Amino acid sequence: MKVVAITGASAGIGLACAKVVAARGDAVVLSARRGDRLDAEVAAIRAAGGQALAVTGDVTVEADMTTLVARAVEAYGRLDVMIANAGIGYHDTFVATPPDVMRRLIDVNLMGTLYAARAAALQFTKQQSGHLIVISSIVGRRGIAGSSVYSATKAAQAGLVESLRAEWHGTPLRASAVYPISTATEFRDAIRRDYGFTVQGRGPKQTAGSVAQAVLRCMDVPRPEVYPYRRARLLALVNSLAPGLADRLVTRFGRQRTP
Ligand SMILES: NC(=O)c1ccc[n+]([C@@H]2O[C@H](COP(=O)([O-])OP(=O)(O)OC[C@H]3O[C@@H](n4cnc5c(N)ncnc54)[C@H](OP(=O)(O)O)[C@@H]3O)[C@@H](O)[C@H]2O)c1
C-alpha cells in the first residue's frame, strides 16, 4: 500500500487520480479548498472499502502544505507520493493579461507547486524514499497563443522537476512531470467563475480518467516525463529540434475566449 497526497483533489484530474489510487488499495490524502467536496469524496471512498482522508487547504499557503504532509504521516506513518496537481488557467494576449492575474497564476500554479513539493521533499528526505509527481501541461513544453503566463508557470514546473531529478540522482527519491493535453474537467468552469469568460479550443482532448491511469503507471514505474496523450511527446520533440516548425504547428491548437 502506498500513501499518496494529492493537491487539487476536489475536481478534475486530481479527483480522478484520488479515485483510481484508492480503488486499488492505496491510502489517499485529498487536499483542496472546498472541504465539503473532499468530505463527500472521502465518504464515498471509505464506503467502497478504501482508505482516504480529507485535509482542507490552499496551495498558496505554505503552512497548509506542511499540514497536508503532517496529517498524511500522522494517519498512515509515511508519505510515498505527492501529486502536485492544483492549478488554474487563464486566456488572453500577453499585453491584455493584467498583472494581478499574472501574480495569481504564479501563486497557485508555481508557488503552490513549490510549497507542496517542498513539504513532501522534507518528508521524503527524512524517510529516504518518496516520489513527487507534478501535473504540468503540454503548454509547459510548447507554449500556445493566449496562454503566455499560464504556459510560463507550466514550464517552470518542468524546470523544477528536471532540477530535482538531477539533485536526487543516485538517491531513492524520484520526481516526474506529467504533460496532459486539453482535458475534460472543471478547469474552464473555474476560469468562468473567476473571470466571467471561458475558453474553447481546437485539437484533441482526453479524459481526466486517462490522465489518472497514466499517473498510476508512473507511480508504479517512475518515469521522468509522462505524456498521457502519447502523440503530444512528438510536439515536445519537434519544438526542441525545429521550434520554427512548432510555431506553425501550434496555430492548429489555438484557443478562444467565449462568454
Ligand atoms: N484541463 C486541462 O485541459 C488541463 C490540461 C493540461 C494540464 N492541466 C493541469 O491539470 C491540473 C488540474 O486541473 P484540472 O483540469 O483538473 O482543473 P479543475 O477541474 O478545475 O481542478 C482544479 C483543482 O485545483 C484546485 N485548486 C485551485 N486553486 C487552488 C488553491 N489555491 N489551493 C488548493 N487547490 C486549488 C481546485 O479545488 P478547490 O477549488 O476546491 O480548491 C480543484 O480541485 C492543473 O495543474 C492544470 O494546469 C489541465
The ligand as a Tripos MOL2 file, in Angstrom:
@<TRIPOS>MOLECULE
LIG
   48    52     1     0     0
SMALL
NO_CHARGES

@<TRIPOS>ATOM
      1 N1         -7.9740   20.6210  -18.0040 N.am      1 LIG1
      2 C1         -6.9950   20.7660  -18.8630 C.2       1 LIG1
      3 O1         -7.2340   20.9570  -20.0940 O.2       1 LIG1
      4 C2         -5.5410   20.6220  -18.4160 C.ar      1 LIG1
      5 C3         -4.5790   20.3430  -19.4040 C.ar      1 LIG1
      6 C4         -3.2410   20.2250  -19.0050 C.ar      1 LIG1
      7 C5         -2.9010   20.3790  -17.6660 C.ar      1 LIG1
      8 N2         -3.8640   20.6510  -16.7350 N.ar      1 LIG1
      9 C6         -3.4370   20.8260  -15.3380 C.3       1 LIG1
     10 O2         -4.0620   19.8400  -14.5420 O.3       1 LIG1
     11 C7         -4.1840   20.3300  -13.2020 C.3       1 LIG1
     12 C8         -5.5960   20.0710  -12.6970 C.3       1 LIG1
     13 O3         -6.5170   20.8160  -13.4800 O.3       1 LIG1
     14 P1         -7.9710   20.2800  -13.8300 P.3       1 LIG1
     15 O4         -8.1130   20.3370  -15.3030 O.co2     1 LIG1
     16 O5         -8.2660   19.0420  -13.1150 O.co2     1 LIG1
     17 O6         -8.8290   21.5170  -13.2510 O.3       1 LIG1
     18 P2        -10.1010   21.5770  -12.2740 P.3       1 LIG1
     19 O7        -11.1000   20.5200  -12.6420 O.co2     1 LIG1
     20 O8        -10.5280   22.9990  -12.2800 O.co2     1 LIG1
     21 O9         -9.4640   21.2090  -10.8440 O.3       1 LIG1
     22 C9         -8.5470   22.0800  -10.2470 C.3       1 LIG1
     23 C10        -8.3080   21.6580   -8.8200 C.3       1 LIG1
     24 O10        -7.3560   22.5630   -8.2510 O.3       1 LIG1
     25 C11        -7.8800   23.0400   -7.0200 C.3       1 LIG1
     26 N3         -7.3810   24.3790   -6.7150 N.ar      1 LIG1
     27 C12        -7.4760   25.5140   -7.4340 C.ar      1 LIG1
     28 N4         -6.9090   26.5320   -6.7810 N.ar      1 LIG1
     29 C13        -6.4470   26.0230   -5.6050 C.ar      1 LIG1
     30 C14        -5.7760   26.5750   -4.4990 C.ar      1 LIG1
     31 N5         -5.4500   27.8840   -4.4320 N.pl3     1 LIG1
     32 N6         -5.4560   25.7630   -3.4670 N.ar      1 LIG1
     33 C15        -5.7680   24.4470   -3.4990 C.ar      1 LIG1
     34 N7         -6.4090   23.8620   -4.5190 N.ar      1 LIG1
     35 C16        -6.7440   24.6530   -5.5680 C.ar      1 LIG1
     36 C17        -9.3930   23.0010   -7.1650 C.3       1 LIG1
     37 O11       -10.0060   22.8220   -5.8870 O.3       1 LIG1
     38 P3        -10.6900   23.9460   -4.9750 P.3       1 LIG1
     39 O12       -11.3150   24.9320   -5.9070 O.co2     1 LIG1
     40 O13       -11.6840   23.1430   -4.1600 O.co2     1 LIG1
     41 O14        -9.5780   24.4980   -4.1560 O.co2     1 LIG1
     42 C18        -9.5610   21.7130   -7.9750 C.3       1 LIG1
     43 O15        -9.5950   20.6060   -7.1170 O.3       1 LIG1
     44 C19        -3.8030   21.8060  -13.2460 C.3       1 LIG1
     45 O16        -2.4980   21.9830  -12.7390 O.3       1 LIG1
     46 C20        -3.8470   22.1490  -14.7260 C.3       1 LIG1
     47 O17        -2.9470   23.1790  -15.0540 O.3       1 LIG1
     48 C21        -5.1760   20.7660  -17.0650 C.ar      1 LIG1
@<TRIPOS>BOND
     1     1     2 1
     2     2     3 2
     3     2     4 1
     4     4     5 ar
     5     4    48 ar
     6     5     6 ar
     7     6     7 ar
     8     7     8 ar
     9     8     9 1
    10     8    48 ar
    11     9    10 1
    12     9    46 1
    13    10    11 1
    14    11    12 1
    15    11    44 1
    16    12    13 1
    17    13    14 1
    18    14    15 2
    19    14    16 1
    20    14    17 1
    21    17    18 1
    22    18    19 2
    23    18    20 1
    24    18    21 1
    25    21    22 1
    26    22    23 1
    27    23    24 1
    28    23    42 1
    29    24    25 1
    30    25    26 1
    31    25    36 1
    32    26    27 ar
    33    26    35 ar
    34    27    28 ar
    35    28    29 ar
    36    29    30 ar
    37    29    35 ar
    38    30    31 1
    39    30    32 ar
    40    32    33 ar
    41    33    34 ar
    42    34    35 ar
    43    36    37 1
    44    36    42 1
    45    37    38 1
    46    38    39 2
    47    38    40 1
    48    38    41 1
    49    42    43 1
    50    44    45 1
    51    44    46 1
    52    46    47 1
@<TRIPOS>SUBSTRUCTURE
     1 LIG1         1 GROUP 0 **** ****
